[in-house]
Structures are given as structure tokens and as C-alpha cells.
Amino acid sequence: MRQTATEPTISTDLLDSLAQQLPGVLYRCALDPDWTMRYISSGITALAGHPHTDFIGNRVRSYASLIHPEDRAHVERCVREAVAAQQAYDIEYRLIDARGEQRWVQERGRGVFDTAGQPLHLDGVILETTATRRLSAQLQAIIEHAPNVAIQSYDAQGRVLSWNPAAERLFGWRAAQVLGRRLDEFLLSAEDFQAFLAGLRQVAAQGGASTPSEWSCQRPDGGLAHCLATQFEIPALSGEERLFICMDVDIGELHEARTALARSNLELESRVAARSQELQQAMTQLMEAEKLAALGRLVAGVAHELNTPIGNARTVASTLVQQMADFKRRLREREPLRRSELEQFLEASEQAARLVERGMSRAAEQISRFKQVAADQHSTQRRRFALRDALGDIVSALQPQFRTGPHRLHLDEIAPLSLDSYPGPLEQIIANLVQNALMHGLDGRSEGGEVRIAAEAGPAGSVLITVRDNGRGIPSEMAGRVFEPFYTTRLGRGGTGLGLHIAHNLSSGVLGGSLQLLPPDAQRPGACFRLRLPLVAP
């Protein structure tokens, strides 16, 4: 700064007034070894504990005497070099105050020169930085001693400016190895480094901190460091370069646990898949066994039903054989035969033949119905059929199971409906529902119970088939589980728990319908199942 001899001077009162509005200490001093003060503001009293008048003309003490002995040479050199270069100086050093305590200050000033370029004096300001420096030291201590948080600072190009000990432990790189280097030179792949820079640009544009993200970083020993990283920007002062902070938490143990868990899950999924396949095979075998058991019950019933016509036919045939043998004997022995005896023999033979024919026809009808039901239940062949005929066939096949006991099976009037569907699964569902009623609803009941099958046209091209019994019903706590596989109240007493499960799967599967247990009806006790089927299967 150059000053002419004719330039007006500023009064001390005005300087004091201005100084009171500004922080710190304003001064003007001579450029001599003691820095003799020509002016110093009253702020020096709060800073050093001495009256500011003590320093004017070095009346009591010089300002230079307050500078810490270890810093005095450094301050003198910085001021001397700045004056020689006619530049400003900015120095941080320690003072010793009136109580003998150290205070950190930052002094900024420059020389004032005449027109010939000769220094006249120094003008400057002194600001206390003790608290700021203490906070900075504390912050640095926190950064240096943070045990589990790796803290680094970067410039906008991703060059490392600082690297705390926790970062050294996490990443395996010492601070001396990485300062001034970009992360793609030692830690990140080129792709990951570009993602890192994109994160810096994002926090610079949006402010705040980035969303924590996981990173895998290359250690010098060839291993990987896994961390959860957050980036944010430190506000820069005017003229200063932007500064970014990255804080990382080691998640190596979490990554290992997660990897182990994923491996265990794969093994578990493999084992579950294998076990599920085994269970599915077992379920298929059990369901086939249940189908065969149901067919066996039909066979037993039909066999019992055939005993009567076949037995009667056999008795008549045996009698006819004896009569024929006697008639042939009489012919061989040439016994006289009256016309009436011959006519009586022929009439008896004709009657016997009719009885045999009637019995065999009845047996053939039973066998035909059974064959149709058996073929249907072991086939998923689709065809068009009359609902009345299909239900009639299954009822006929099931009737023998009711004739030996007090209970009855009734088929109500069936609407003349035709279905394009699968009669086999339908007949199996009806058979399972009837068997369930007989085994559970009417079991142990001595007086006559009944199972009724009814069908009517339903909404939207469907048919509603109900199978109802007047037995003990199904308790509400069991109603929600009746279609579960292996759920039975007769385990070990002939119940497999698969009958209703099979019926439910067939209804919702191949038939494209639904099977439900209706709520209990106080007017009509017992259990009632309703099967809803489309007239045309999907």
C-alpha cells in the first residue's frame, strides 16, 4: 500500500469508534524490532489482559514482548518477507496474556509504503483463534481416534486430502501411501470410482449427505474391505477449494454373515426342494392309495350287491342241473314218461332259465355301472355327459354300502343338465363326500341317518351340487381345516385325512370350480358341502 505525504490522516477517535464495531484488535505500528505501536485498539485489553494504552509508543510494554518465545522468530520472518515482497502476511501464533496463559491468534496485515516504495508502517488486525483452534484440535482428535469409523476427506477430483487411522485399519493402506492420490489408483475400480465421483457431484448439487451405500474396496493384501459409506460436503470459504468428507463403517462381519446366510439358504432351499419332492411323491402315492381304497370300498359294495342275483341264479341253475340229470337218467333207463311230466319239466326249465337270465341281467347292470364309475374315476378324459346319469351311476355304485346298515343314500330330482367336463373327477368328489358323511357324520349313530345328493342350475352357466347329511355336523373350530391334507379325527381308525383334500383339489383344479363347507343350519343339522362347477370345464 502506498501513501502520499499530503494524504489526510484519520483521527484516533474515529479509529476507536470503528474498532469497537469490529472483532479483534486493530493496530498500526512502526517497522522496527519492537514493532512500536502508533495505534492499537482497546480490543487488546480483552485479548491480552493489559490496558491498550500500555502499548502506545511501547510506553509500558511492547506487543512483541507478548509473542511466545518459540513463535517470535517465525513471526518476524513472515513479516519481514511479506514487507520485502510488498505482500500481505497471514500468521498464526501464540501470545502470553497477563495471567501467563497461552492464547492463539491470527494476525493479518501488510506494509504501507511511500511513493518511493519505502515502508512507512504496518497496518493489521489480530483475531483470537484459541477457541477455534481448540475445537479444531478436538475434532482432529475425534477423527484420529474414532475406533470404528474410517474418515477421509477428498477434493472434487477424488484426491485424498486426509486419511484417519481407522481408514488405515479398514482399507489396509497407510495415510502416507494415499495422500494426494485418486481412489482409482489404489482402492476402487474405474467403474466404482466414477460412481464415487458421481456421489460427490450429487451431494454438491443437492446438499446434505448421500444415502449410505455399500462398497467393496481392494486391500493391498489382495482381500476386499466391505464398508457402508456416506458422503457429504464441508462448506467452503470464499476462494477455498471444495472439501468432501467420506465416513465408512466396516461391515465385513455383516457381509460374511450375509454370505454365509445366503449359502445356508441355498443349501436349505436345495434340501427343502428335495424334501418337497419326496413329500410330493409320498402325497401322490397316498392320494393314489386313497383312490384305490375308495375303489376298494366300491368293489366291496358291488360284490355284496352281486351276491344276491348271482346266488339266486346259482341255486336255480343247480336245481335245473339236477332236474336235467334225473330226466336224462329216466330216458336212458327207458322209464315211461307221461306227456304231463315232460310239459312240467319244460315249464320248470323255462322258469329257471328266466330266473337265471333276470339275475344275470341284474348282475350285468351292476357290473356295467361299476365299470363306468371305476373307469371314470381312473381317467381324466373329457366328454359330454348328462349330470343325472353320472350322479345316478355313482349313487348306484355307493348304495351297497348303505344296504347293510341303518342309513340311506338318496338322490333327489336332478335338473336335466348336460356338462362338457370330466365325469371321473366329479364322481370321485361325490364318492369322497358320501364316504366322509358315512364315516364321520353318521358313524356310531344307531337310528337311521341319511345322505342326500341334490343338484340345480347355478348362476352364470354353472351347476350347484350339494351333499348333505343329518349327522353330528362339523364343529366350528374344525370347519376351517377340513380341506387340509392329513387332517382327520379318525387317525388310526380308517381315516387318512386325504378324502376331502383330494375332493377340494379336483374341484378347483381340473373341474375349474369350487368346493365349500356351508355354515351350519339350525333347521337342518349335519354337514352340507356345496360343489359349484361350470357347465363347460376350462
Number of C-alpha atoms within 10 A of each C-alpha: 16 14 16 10 8 6 7 8 7 8 8 12 9 9 15 16 11 12 19 14 8 11 12 20 22 25 21 21 22 18 18 10 8 15 20 21 26 16 20 26 24 19 23 22 16 13 20 20 14 18 15 19 18 16 23 21 18 16 11 13 17 17 20 19 13 17 21 18 13 10 13 16 11 14 20 14 11 15 22 15 13 17 22 12 10 17 14 17 18 17 14 16 19 22 23 18 19 13 9 11 10 17 19 21 21 16 20 17 21 19 27 19 18 14 11 9 12 14 19 16 20 22 20 18 20 21 18 20 17 15 11 12 14 12 12 12 12 12 12 13 12 12 19 17 14 15 13 14 23 25 22 22 21 23 17 15 13 20 17 20 18 17 23 22 22 22 25 17 16 22 23 19 19 14 17 10 11 19 16 15 15 18 22 16 12 15 21 19 15 12 9 16 17 15 13 18 14 12 18 25 16 16 17 21 10 9 13 13 17 18 13 14 11 16 18 18 19 18 16 12 9 8 12 17 19 22 24 17 19 18 23 21 23 13 13 11 8 6 6 8 11 15 18 23 20 19 17 24 19 22 17 16 10 12 15 12 12 12 12 12 13 12 12 12 13 12 12 13 13 12 12 14 12 12 12 14 12 12 13 12 12 12 16 12 12 14 18 13 14 19 19 16 12 18 20 12 17 23 19 15 21 22 15 14 20 21 12 14 20 18 13 17 21 16 15 19 17 13 15 19 13 12 15 14 12 12 16 12 12 13 12 9 8 9 10 8 11 9 9 9 11 12 11 12 16 12 12 15 19 13 14 19 16 14 19 21 14 16 20 18 14 17 20 14 13 19 18 14 20 22 14 17 26 20 14 20 23 15 13 16 13 15 10 13 15 15 21 18 14 18 23 16 19 21 21 18 27 23 17 21 20 15 14 11 12 13 18 17 21 13 16 11 11 17 14 12 16 15 19 16 23 21 27 21 24 25 22 24 24 22 25 21 23 22 19 19 25 23 15 19 23 23 14 11 13 10 10 12 19 20 25 16 22 18 23 15 18 14 10 8 10 18 22 18 21 22 22 24 27 18 22 16 19 19 10 10 8 12 15 11 13 21 22 15 16 17 18 21 14 12 11 8 9 10 17 19 20 23 27 23 20 20 24 20 18 20 21 15 13 16 22 17 21 18 22 15 17 13 12 16 11 7 6 12 15 20 25 24 18 17 22 23 24 21 22 15 15 11
